[in-house]
Structure formats: C-alpha cells, structure tokens
C-alpha cells in the first residue's frame, strides 16, 4: 500500500480547516499528522472522507486523520499534562503503526524522555510524526538541546531513523 502523508504543526487547526481540506483534496493526501491542534474535548472537528483520532489539550493536542477507505484500527491515546499521542494500526499485507505526537516545550527532560520511550517502544513497523520540541542535528537543527540528545539516543536504541 502506498500512502501519501502530511505532517503539520497547525498552531490551532479549527480556523484552518478549509485550508486543510483544500490541501488534502488537491494533493490526494491519505494520512494527516497534526500537532498543536488546540482543540477542546467536546469541540467538533470533521474532515469529510477521513476518520479522525484525537488527544486534545488547549495549547497542545494532536490528531491523526486517515482516509476512511484505508483499513485501520485505533491502538490507543496518551493524554498527559505535557504531551499527547494517538496511535493507529494500518491493516496492510504487513500491518504497521502510525503515531501522531505533540510534546510541550514545558515538559521536563525526565517527562519528555519517559513519553518518548513509551511511544518508541512499540513493536513492529512504526512511523512517528509530530512536534517533539526536541532539537538535534540528526533532524537538521543547527543546535542540539538536552531533549533532542535524549530523543536521538532513544531513536538509535529502538532502531528509528529521522526523515
């Protein structure tokens, strides 16, 4: 299965819904990773032809939108005061997991490391995308921060590569 994915730190998605809809239609997007959605738990957010899985937090939050025609199932959500994640398995000949995340810059190094470990420890093929708020030269940042250094080591330990 060949999927076209889009990753966007939306910094409040609701006022940008028409822009997102137009972009996904124009570019035939199948999978959307959103971070900093800023949605409230009971707030309606809908994109036709997509199933939407969310972990909400004002001034944070993440969402994963998957075209309804793609066989998939929700794995789970993580909602912490400093980070969110939504994980779905795509049912292909070789099933694989996709996870959308947001980790606040206010998360301590210990909190961020624990959160990253819980995401990266999943078994099988896995794509993780979002806003980690962890700077490192491995993902083309000009500087490294302590969270970025920890994340780079965890990626190496768990066999992930940055793209």
Number of C-alpha atoms within 10 A of each C-alpha: 8 5 11 11 15 16 15 16 16 18 16 18 20 16 10 11 15 12 10 17 14 11 13 18 10 9 11 13 17 20 20 22 24 26 32 26 24 19 22 15 12 7 9 8 12 13 15 9 12 17 16 16 19 25 27 26 20 12 14 25 31 32 27 26 23 23 19 13 10 16 12 18 12 13 13 14 18 17 16 15 11 18 26 25 28 26 24 21 18 19 14 11 7 9 13 16 20 19 23 29 30 26 26 20 15 12 16 12 16 11 16 24 17 11 20 20 17 11 18 19 14 11 10 10 12 19 15 18 22 21 22 18 16 21 19 19 13 15 14 11 12 9 10 17 15 13 23 23 16 20 21 21 13 17 17 12 12 13 10 16 11 12 7
